[in-house]
Amino acid sequence: MEQPRIKILNQLLSQIEKNIPNKTLKNNAVSKSDIGWQLDHSLKVINAVCANMIKTNPDNFIKDFNLLRSILFSLGYLPRGRAKAPKVVLPPDIILKDNLYTQINTAVAHLKQANELPEKSYFKHHVFGMLSKQQTLRFLEIHTKHHLKIIDDILKNQKTLSVSRKGS
């Protein structure tokens, strides 16, 4: 049976896919990066984190307390412009549509595998510490929603710009 967080993440992947046609849109008032960067980065994070979690030995999981994680996970929020993406999840200079679709397919497969993992499977995050399977899926949900919100803000700004240009 598909876990609720996996279902949410699959819905977020659908939102990512719907935004691929907008990949070249950008608004510096919202972000220095274009929509393609946001999409590619989100997919790279999902795939890297899932691949990492799939390889873990659940016997090595150690439950720990992390105040920042507790606060941000409860709020379901990541502040903008505070963190730098690790090199492994940075998008390339040129982002191809085909590559985004390939990454989506890989993410769907990774989420199917993650669904079947033991609860003590984990991912070790450089800020949030050791995350259990459920915490890892929550992190992926919050992180993906964070980037989809940036995309929505870029698109809203695009609409505002086009309306103001028409009025000129």
C-alpha positions as CSV (number, residue, x, y, z in Angstrom):
1,M,0.0,0.0,0.0
2,E,1.2,3.5,-0.9
3,Q,2.1,5.6,2.1
4,P,0.4,9.0,2.4
5,R,3.8,10.9,2.1
6,I,4.7,8.9,-1.1
7,K,1.3,9.9,-2.5
8,I,1.9,13.5,-1.8
9,L,5.4,13.4,-3.3
10,N,4.0,11.7,-6.5
11,Q,1.5,14.6,-6.7
12,L,4.3,17.1,-6.4
13,L,6.2,15.3,-9.2
14,S,3.1,15.9,-11.3
15,Q,3.3,19.6,-10.5
16,I,7.0,19.5,-11.5
17,E,6.1,17.9,-14.8
18,K,3.4,20.5,-15.5
19,N,6.0,23.2,-15.1
20,I,8.6,21.8,-17.6
21,P,7.2,24.0,-20.5
22,N,8.0,27.0,-18.3
23,K,11.6,26.0,-17.7
24,T,13.2,29.1,-19.3
25,L,11.1,31.7,-17.4
26,K,12.9,33.8,-14.8
27,N,12.3,36.8,-12.6
28,N,15.3,38.1,-10.6
29,A,12.9,39.8,-8.1
30,V,11.9,36.3,-7.1
31,S,15.0,34.2,-7.7
32,K,18.4,34.4,-9.4
33,S,17.5,31.0,-11.0
34,D,15.0,30.2,-13.7
35,I,12.2,27.7,-13.4
36,G,14.3,25.0,-15.0
37,W,16.9,25.3,-12.3
38,Q,14.2,24.9,-9.6
39,L,12.8,21.8,-11.3
40,D,16.2,20.2,-11.9
41,H,17.4,20.9,-8.4
42,S,14.2,19.5,-6.8
43,L,14.4,16.3,-8.9
44,K,18.1,15.9,-8.1
45,V,17.4,16.2,-4.4
46,I,14.5,13.7,-4.5
47,N,16.7,11.2,-6.4
48,A,19.9,11.7,-4.4
49,V,18.1,11.5,-1.0
50,C,16.1,8.4,-2.0
51,A,19.1,6.7,-3.5
52,N,21.0,7.4,-0.3
53,M,18.2,6.2,1.9
54,I,17.8,3.0,-0.1
55,K,21.4,2.1,0.6
56,T,21.2,2.6,4.4
57,N,21.3,-0.2,6.9
58,P,18.3,0.4,9.2
59,D,20.2,-1.2,12.1
60,N,22.5,1.9,12.1
61,F,19.6,4.4,12.6
62,I,20.0,6.5,15.7
63,K,17.1,8.7,16.8
64,D,18.3,12.1,17.7
65,F,16.8,15.5,18.5
66,N,17.3,18.5,16.3
67,L,15.6,21.8,17.3
68,L,15.8,23.4,13.9
69,R,14.4,20.3,12.2
70,S,11.6,20.1,14.8
71,I,10.6,23.8,14.2
72,L,10.9,23.8,10.4
73,F,9.3,20.4,9.9
74,S,6.3,21.4,12.2
75,L,5.9,24.6,10.2
76,G,6.4,22.8,6.8
77,Y,8.6,25.7,5.8
78,L,12.1,26.4,4.6
79,P,13.2,30.0,4.6
80,R,14.4,31.4,1.2
81,G,17.9,32.3,0.4
82,R,19.4,30.8,3.6
83,A,20.9,27.5,2.4
84,K,23.3,26.7,-0.4
85,A,22.6,23.6,-2.4
86,P,25.4,20.9,-2.2
87,K,27.3,20.5,-5.4
88,V,25.8,17.0,-6.0
89,V,22.3,18.5,-6.4
90,L,23.2,21.6,-8.5
91,P,21.7,21.7,-11.9
92,P,23.9,21.9,-15.0
93,D,24.3,25.1,-17.0
94,I,22.0,23.8,-19.7
95,I,18.8,22.0,-18.5
96,L,17.2,19.8,-21.2
97,K,13.5,18.9,-21.1
98,D,14.3,15.2,-21.8
99,N,16.6,15.1,-18.8
100,L,13.9,16.5,-16.6
101,Y,11.5,13.8,-17.8
102,T,14.1,11.1,-17.2
103,Q,14.7,12.5,-13.7
104,I,10.9,12.4,-13.0
105,N,10.8,8.7,-14.1
106,T,13.7,7.9,-11.8
107,A,12.0,9.8,-8.9
108,V,8.8,7.8,-9.4
109,A,10.9,4.5,-9.3
110,H,12.8,5.7,-6.2
111,L,9.6,6.6,-4.4
112,K,8.2,3.1,-5.1
113,Q,11.4,1.6,-3.6
114,A,11.2,4.1,-0.6
115,N,7.6,3.0,0.0
116,E,8.8,-0.5,0.7
117,L,11.8,0.4,2.9
118,P,11.8,-0.4,6.7
119,E,10.8,2.6,8.9
120,K,14.4,2.8,10.3
121,S,15.8,3.4,6.9
122,Y,17.4,6.9,7.0
123,F,19.1,9.8,5.4
124,K,21.7,11.9,7.1
125,H,21.2,15.6,6.4
126,H,24.0,18.1,6.9
127,V,21.7,20.4,8.9
128,F,18.8,18.3,10.1
129,G,20.8,15.3,11.2
130,M,19.7,11.7,10.9
131,L,16.2,11.5,9.4
132,S,14.1,8.4,9.7
133,K,12.2,7.2,6.6
134,Q,9.1,9.3,7.5
135,Q,11.2,12.4,8.4
136,T,13.1,12.0,5.1
137,L,9.9,11.9,3.2
138,R,8.6,14.9,5.1
139,F,11.9,16.7,4.2
140,L,11.4,15.9,0.5
141,E,7.8,17.1,0.7
142,I,8.8,20.4,2.4
143,H,11.8,20.9,0.1
144,T,9.8,20.2,-3.1
145,K,7.0,22.5,-2.0
146,H,9.5,25.2,-1.2
147,H,10.8,25.2,-4.8
148,L,7.3,24.8,-6.3
149,K,6.3,28.0,-4.4
150,I,9.3,29.8,-5.9
151,I,8.1,28.6,-9.3
152,D,4.6,29.9,-8.6
153,D,6.0,33.2,-7.5
154,I,8.0,33.5,-10.8
155,L,4.9,32.6,-12.8
156,K,2.7,35.1,-10.9
157,N,5.3,37.8,-11.5
158,Q,5.4,36.8,-15.2
159,K,1.6,37.4,-15.4
160,T,1.9,40.7,-13.6
161,L,4.7,41.8,-16.0
162,S,2.7,40.8,-19.1
163,V,-0.4,42.6,-17.8
164,S,1.5,45.8,-17.1
165,R,3.2,45.6,-20.5
166,K,-0.2,45.4,-22.2
167,G,-1.4,48.4,-20.3
168,S,1.6,50.5,-21.5
